[in-house]
């Protein structure tokens, strides 16, 4: 009881309210993303000492919990919190101990809410997520927790299906809940299940839902499924919402507009989408739109214009992405039997790809390409490359393309083509990178 009383003293000033959606948040990085307690805030060294001590108390508490020394465990956790009053991880651990060892849901909920609020303010995504999971287990019918949790699951590569399950649970209680219907549509879009996504968007529309996000989502899905006319209609509604255009999604709207116009082969309009709407990009948004513009120039076969954009972006952190564009261009030239231009493009790929990533980048490209269009490669590019090799036995790119295609399709002819690449590369230092790619595959 003494330890529980100490906990009550610690938690009295804490608010149990969930912060509003989209509330203030600051990302401070690092594991224990904590603000320095006053007056140590101006003394980083002193704070590091306090933090280390607090972490020591929490580690001790976890050891005590494993040994089922619960009173000592609570006292150690409380000591960590006394040292660092905004120690989100400690509050979450305390919540778990109280719920599992004392079945005290009131204190457990208070501690978990404190952990969630702190981790949200600190940008501590992991603890924020774990706090929500704990709260939803403690209060499984609380839709506020469920909506927040589903939103996180939608973004997780490994657990996107969980978002669907959460929205289904909410809809079992109220099948006309607009937030759940729209959330379900977004969850299915993230899973690339576009028919189900459109089905829930239709349900959302039928109950009177008018959120611009719904129009934007349908425009995106329509563009993916080839319904370009519907995409245009929805985008025309989206661009009337100044709030969304001025927010972080604004650039995505314009890029989607431009992609739809590109699919309609209205390339000049696609290139001038931002000018048409009078848009001003933030620097990072401009970079992303420039990449899209370069792709349009590639489709128009205006390679010099695309290269001008690539040259600007290579040194801004986009080298891996741009190297892939050169690789794709080279493959397209190879299919067209324009082998000099193919080699020129592949050489650019080699130049801007870090040597340690060369083999990986090449293999990833071919694995993706063969998975998507293996038959067309077999019927078009392979015969062309074999013909070119016959005409020019020192055509290293031909051997590399054939070898990598055979490697990804598990064909026994891979090794002899890749070994030929290594042989040619050893005789000409300027071809060394081709040898690196081939060696990388042979060593797999």
N, C-alpha and C positions, 0 to 999 in steps of 0.2 A: 504493500500500500504506500509505503514511503516513496518508492520510486515512481509510482503512478501520480502521487501528489506533486513530485518534482516535475514530471511531464506536464501536468496541468498548469503549473506556474509558467513553464516555458511556452505553452501554447496559448495562454489567455489573450495576448495582444494580436494573435494571428487571425486574418480574415478567412472565412470559409467560402467566400464567393468566387465563382469561376470568372476569370477575366473575359471581357467581351471578345467575340470573334474579330480577328484583325487588330487586336489591341497592341499597345507598344511592345516592342521586342528589340533587344540589342544582342548581336552575336559577338561574344567575347572569346570564342574559340576554346581550346584546351579542355582537359578532362574535367577537373573541378572548376567549372566556369563560375567563379564566385567573385563577388565584389569585396574589396578589402574592408574590414570593419574599422570604424573610426576608433582611436586616432591613428591606427597603423596604416591608413590609406596612403599617407605621404611617406611611408617607410617600407618600401617593397621587401627589403631583406627581413625585417621584423615580421611582416605578413607571411612570408614564405615559411618562417619558423613556426608561426601559429598554425598555418595550414598543414604543415607536416605533422604537427602534434595532433591536430584534429583528425587527420587521416589515420594516424596511429590508433587513436581511440576507436574509430569506426572499424578498423581491421580487427582490433581486440574484441569489439562487440560481435562481429561476425563469427569469430572463433568461439566465443562464449555461447553463441546461439547454437552452433553445431554441437556443442557439448551439453546443450539444454540447460545452461546456466542462465536462465531467463532474467532474474533480477539484476545480476551483474551485467548482462547484455544491455538491458535498458539503461542502467546507470552509465555505462561506457558511451552509449549513443547520445545520451543527454549531455555528457561531458564534451563530446564533439560539437554538439549544437551550441553549447555555451561559448565555446571558443570561436565558432564561425556561425553566427545566427542565421545566415542565409545559405546553409549547407544543404542543398536540395536532396542530394543522395542520402544524407543521414536521415532526413525527415521521411523519405520513402522507405528506408530500411526500418525505421521505427514503426511506420504504419503496418508493414508486413508482420513484424513481431507482435504488435498489439492484436492484430486480427487473428493470427494463427495460435498464439499462446494464451491470450486472455479473452479471445472472442469479444473484444471491446470495439465494436464498430464505430461508436461515436468518436473516440479518440483517434482510431485508425483513419477515419475519413478526414478528420481535421488535419492530421499529419500529412496525409496523401495530397490534400488540396494545397497545403503549404508547399509541398515538394513540386507540385504542378505549377503553381503560380511563380515560384522562384525560377524553375527551370525554363519557363516561357520567357521571363524577363532576361535571363542570362543566355538565351539561345542554346540551351543544353537539350538538344533534340532527343537524345537517348533517354534521359531521365524524365522528360516531359511525356514521351510515349509510354514508358513503363508506368508512370503515375496514372495516366489515363486508363491503361489496361487494368491496373489495380482497382481504380474507382469503379470501372464498369463491372468488375467481378463483385465488388462490394454492394453495388446498387445497380443490378442488371437491367432495370427498367427505366433508368434515367436517360432520356433521349439526348440531353445536352452532352453527356459523356459519349454516348454512342455516335453522335454526329461528328464530334471532334476526332474520335478514334477512327471512324470510317474514312475521314478526309486524309488522315495519315496513311492508312492502309492503301488507299488508292495510288499513293506515290511510291510504295515499296515494291520493288521488282519481284521479290520472293513471295509476297503475301497479298497480292492484289485481290484475290478471290475472297479474302476475309471481308473486304469492304462490301461486296455483294451480300454476304451472309448477314452483316450488320444491318444493311438497309432493308433486307427481307424481314428481319426481326421487327424493325420499326413499322414496316408496312403491314405486318400481320395485325398490329394494333390499330393502325389507321391507314387504310389503303389509298387515301386521298391526300396524304401528307405531301405537299409540294416539294419540300426540301429533300425528302427521301426519294421521290420519283426522279427528280433532277440528279440527285447524287447517284442513284442506281444507273441512270443513263451515262453519267460520267465514268462510273466504275466499269461498265461494259465497254465503253470506248477505250479505256486504258487496257482492257483485255483483248482489244481488236475484235470484239464480237459486235459488229456494227448493226446487224439486224435487230438484236436485242436492245441495243442502245436507242435506235430509232423508235422501237416499240414503246420504250419508256418515255421518250420525248413526246410521242403522240399522246400518251396518257397524261403527261404533264400539261400539254397544251389543252386537252379536253377539260381539265378542271380549272382552266383560266390562267395558267401560268404564263407570265410574260417576261421573265428575267432574260436580260440580254445574253447571259451565259448560255441559255438554251438555244438561242438562234446561232450563236457562235459555234456551239458544239455540233448542231445539225449541219451547219455550213462545212465544218471540218469533215464530218463523217460523209456527207454528200460528195465532197471532193475526193475522198478516199474510195468511194464506191462508184465513182464515175457519173454521178447525177449533178453535172456542173450547173445546169439551169437552176436547180433548187439551191445550190451553194450560192449562186449570185443573188437570188431573192433574199436569202437569209443575211448575207453580208450587207446588202443594201439597208436592212433594218439595223444591223449592228453598228454601222458607221454613223447612225443618227444619235448614238449614245455617246456624248462627249466624255462622260465619266470614264468609260472603259477605254476610250481612245487615248485619254491623257494618262492612264495608268500604265502599269508594267506590261499589260497584255496588248497595248496599242500596237506595238511593232509586230506582234503575232498576227493581228488582224490584217495589217497591210501585207505581210508576207503571204498569208493565206489568199488574200485578194489576188496578189501577183501570181501565185501558183495556179489559181483557177484560170486566170487570163492566159498564163503560159500553156496550160492544158488545152485551151481553146485556140492556141497558136496566135494569140494577139500579143506578140512579143514586145512591140513598142509600147503598148499600153501597160504591159506588165512591168517594164523597166521604169516607167514614169508614174507608177502608182502613188508614191509619197508626194510627188509634185502635184498630182491631180487633186489629192486631198489636203494639200497644204501642210503636210506633216513635218515636224521637226524631231529628229531622232536624238536620243541620248547616244553617247559614243559607242557603247557596247551594242545597242540596238542597230546603229548604223553599220557596224561590222557584220552583224548577222544578215542584214538586208543586202549588204554588198556581196556576201557569199552567194545569196540567192540570185543577185543580178549576174554574177559570174556564171552561174549555171545556165541562165537564160542565154548569155552570150555563147556558151558552149553549144546550146541547141541551135543557135543561129549560125554556128560555125565561125563566129567572130572571135577567134582565139587570141588575137592580140589584145582585144579589149578585156577578155577574161584574165589574161596574164597580168595586165596592169593592176587589176584588183588583187590577184594572188600575190604579186610582188610586195604590195603594201601590207598584206595581212600575215605573210610568213613570219615576220619578226614580232607579231603581236599575239603569239600563242596559238595560231591556227595551222601550224605547219603539218601536223598529222592529217587534218581534214583535207588540206589543199593537196598534199601528196597523193591522197586517194583520188582526187579529181584528175590529176595528171595520169595516174595509173589507168583510170577509166577511159580517158581520152586515148591513151596509147592502145588499149585493147580495141577500141572502136576503129582506130586507124588500121590495126592488124586485120580486123574482120574485112575492112574495105581493101585490103592488100596494098595499103599505102605505107609500106614498111619503113621508109626513111622517116616519115613523120611519126610513126609509131615509136621508133627508137628514140627520136628527139624527146617525145613526151615521157617515155620511161626513164630516160636519162635525168629529166627534171625531177621525176619522182625520187630517183636515187639520190640526187643532190640535196634535197631538203628533208629527207627522212633520216633521223639519227641511225647510225650504223647498228646499234643494238636492237633497233626496232624494225630493221629492213625485212628480215625473214618473216617476222611475225605479221607485219603489215601486208606483205605479199601473200602469205598463206591465208590470212583472214579474207583478203579480197577474193581469192580464188575459191575458197570454201563457200563464201556467200554467193559468188557468181555461178558456180557449178550447181549449188542447191536450187537456185532460182531458174536457171536456164541451161541445165546440163545438155539437153538434147540439141538445142540450137548451137551450142559450142561444138559439140561433136560433129554436127552436119555442116558447119560453116567455117569456124576458126581453125579447127584441127587440120582439115584438108589444105587450107590456105597456107598454114605454117609449114606443113610437110612439103608443100610445093616450093616454098621459098627456101627451105633448108636444102632441098635437092639442087636448086639453082645456085645457092650460095652456102656452101658447107661451113662457113665461118659466121653464120648469122646467129649470134649468141642469144639475142632476144627470142628468136624462134625456138631454140632449144629450151630456154628458160620457161617460156609460156607452155610449151608442150609438157615439159617435165612437171611443172606445178599443176597443170590440169590433170595429168595422170596421177600425180601424188594425191590430189584431193579426191579422185575417183578410185584410188587404190588399185591402179593399173601397174603391172610389173614393168612397163616400159619407162616408168618415172626415173629410175636410177640411171639408166644409160644416157638419158637426155640431160639430167642434172650433172652427171660426171663430165659430159661434154662441155657444159657451161664452165665448170671449174677448170678444165683443161684450157679452154680459150681465154679465161680470165687470167690464168697464170702466165700466159704469153703476152699479155697487154695490160700494164698497170692501170690504164684508164678504165678498164672493165672490172676492176677489183670488187666493186660493190655487187656486181652480178654474181660473182663467185661466193660472196658472203651469203646471199639469198639461197643459192643452191646448197651450200654447206649446211645452212640452217635446217633445210628440209631433210637432207640426208641423215642428219643427226637425230631427227625426231624418232 
